[in-house]
Amino acid sequence: MGFIKQLIQKIFFVFLSAEKKAVVTTLQDYAAAFMTFNPANVLGYFEKPMFFLEDSGPTVFETDEELIKFLNAYMANLKAMNYATDKLSGFHIRTLTPDVVMTSFKLVRVDTAGKAFNNESAVYTWRKTDGSWKVAVGILLTNQG
């Protein structure tokens, strides 16, 4: 079953436009940078100001310093939960304008023992700035139930 899912994902990627492929690649690069647990490695993936909505409410980050403070706390919390990886599903991508794309997906946070500990839905609005795709709006909400 895993092989079929991987094949479908590869076929899906082949049929994407060049711009959408660039966004997907940027999202993959962002995820790899995030897994270093070093906020400096992900700063370049965010536009400023950047709007972020999570369960506790909305936040607007206007500076790198604000983002670093948030990311340090967010990453420390994940480390405390022995976070190891995410299982992604339901990926969607939609072009709104030539320089604005939205992605949405579900993710399950998994710890080092392989146990799921959080189930979230994510929506990112990406904006092409100076030739690079950056997150302008991020929404990450816990799925209930």
Steps between C-alpha positions, in 0.01 A plus 500: 500500500785741581647450152168589334468814713855607405427435132182709515693781670765492226235507227325789679827696507566442127168663405550812711587830335856626539387756758316242708800267482714786632261548794496127579881490486517806726262335747719187502812712552328690780405172672862380481626831638239486779627156606837657589317672790700815426270800446765677291469222242133573433487881522548538124178308437282768663389833361481788741255597616368145524160410643478174698190341649518214748266363765598774747406775252655721234845656498673734260877475478659819372867429576748214493539539876128440559510192277813364671342540846186317385691226316732437796199439726312297235799280423583454871144376557532248215836380633345454847240274338778297331382613157657301217299552182165578340266279301342717231176436313236680298739738326338765280650791311319784326630798307322823591714737292832452320681592822260362764438129564319320781590157634299297747560163661448298813792394713543265789793568731685180589747450785825302505310188611274523193197613699274776367459787743334778303267518201491836319373669187728748327436771243786710366463794264824536307604823330777526245735774617827578323474170311450289815184350644438606861221439750290815540217333694527181703213318668567198719201374700455184706235262371252414770336163543 
